[in-house]
Amino acid sequence: MKIDTFRLAFSSATAALGLWIVCTAVVVAIPGPVITVIGYMFHLNLSGLDWHPSIGGFLIGLAAWMFLAGAFSSLLGFCYNFLERKK
């Protein structure tokens, strides 16, 4: 079975868009607990940090994550199709 790499990349970028919006909304709604949880996940003391998300940071992060998700998925699809031809 051949994978359409463009559709895979587009789907992954769209999923990243949704996740980025949800995660940003959670950070804006409850920044204190989010910082605490991230600190526990990475074994860091982030209690002194104070996040103030901006529209510019939101858009840059959105574009970066969409690009990375799409690029990685495209590479994954390419590798899968390449290995599938070798069978």
Secondary structure, 3 states (H helix, E strand, C coil): CCCCHHHHHHHHHHHHHHHHHHHHHHHHHCHHHHHHHHHHHHCCCCCCCCCCCCHHHHHHHHHHHHHHHHHHHHHHHHHHHHHHHCC
